Amino acid sequence: MAKTVFYHAGCPVCVSAEHDIINLIGADNVEVVHIGETRDRIEEAEKAGVKSVPALVTPNGNVLHFNFGASIAEVKG
């Protein structure tokens, strides 16, 4: 079964959301991707439909954007 993927850029909003997501669905059920540090995964996030971070991509491919922290364009620099 595919995991939920949580993309973020490391800002305080993102880190807070990361903690909440892990508490809600469990660390074993989510892959956390800090695209500020693993920049090679930005393209993957874009292809999944992520427009801003923090964002959650469900195993079904739904993208859930919340607590706007930064656009993907801002993360790319």
C-alpha positions in Angstrom: 0.0 0.0 0.0 1.3 3.4 -0.9 2.0 5.9 1.8 0.6 9.4 2.1 3.4 11.9 1.2 3.7 15.2 3.2 5.7 17.8 1.3 7.1 20.9 3.2 9.8 23.4 3.0 10.9 23.7 6.7 9.2 26.9 7.7 7.5 27.1 11.1 4.0 26.6 9.5 5.3 23.5 7.7 6.9 22.0 10.7 3.8 22.6 12.9 1.7 20.9 10.2 4.2 18.0 10.0 3.8 17.3 13.7 0.0 17.5 13.4 -0.1 15.1 10.4 2.2 12.6 12.1 0.0 12.7 15.2 -3.2 12.3 13.2 -2.2 9.5 10.8 1.0 8.0 12.4 4.6 8.1 11.4 4.4 4.7 9.7 1.6 6.0 7.4 3.3 9.1 6.1 6.5 9.9 4.2 7.7 13.4 5.1 9.6 15.1 2.3 11.4 18.4 3.2 11.8 19.8 -0.3 13.9 22.6 1.0 16.6 20.0 1.8 15.8 17.4 -0.8 15.4 19.7 -3.8 15.6 16.8 -6.2 12.0 15.9 -5.1 10.5 19.3 -6.1 9.7 18.0 -9.6 8.0 15.0 -8.1 5.9 17.2 -5.9 4.9 19.3 -8.9 4.0 16.3 -11.0 1.8 15.1 -8.1 -0.1 18.5 -8.3 1.5 20.3 -5.3 1.2 24.0 -5.8 2.2 25.2 -2.4 3.6 23.7 0.8 2.7 22.3 3.2 0.7 19.8 1.2 -0.3 16.2 1.6 -0.6 13.8 -1.3 -2.9 10.8 -0.5 -2.3 7.3 -1.8 -5.2 7.9 -4.2 -3.3 10.9 -5.7 -5.5 13.7 -4.1 -3.5 16.8 -3.1 -4.5 18.5 0.0 -3.1 22.1 0.4 -3.4 23.8 3.7 -1.9 26.4 6.0 -0.2 28.2 3.0 3.5 28.5 3.8 5.2 28.9 0.4 4.5 28.4 -3.2 6.5 25.8 -5.2 8.0 28.8 -7.1 9.2 30.3 -3.9 10.8 27.0 -2.8 12.5 26.7 -6.2 14.0 30.1 -5.7 
